[in-house]
Amino acid sequence: MRQIGCVACAHLGLPNFERLELNHLLDGGKRMGHAFSIFLCRGHHQGDWWSLRQLNLLEPSQRVSIKHGRKAFAEIFGTERSLWERVQVTINDPTEWPPSKIVARRC
């Protein structure tokens, strides 16, 4: 997944590999586990727009973070699940979503 970088920046056509953070997807308010996560830059994850390069490339409307609201983030970039599915397809991993919030450990 790291080879894709921040999935929100990639969605905008602006590859970004700086200060990546792992965002765990939620289902019913519960974390799904490490297999259900996406990389986001610090800006799109925590709202910390530290990079002048990023500030110059992104329109103010594109500077939306998960921390400041999943609904607002989804309106611009799509749902976290849809971003996760795109990443899974890109890295040739299954896009199957478990029927339960409890994910079995991988052996």
Order of alpha helices (4+ residues) and beta strands (2+ residues): alpha-beta-beta-beta-beta-alpha-alpha-alpha-alpha
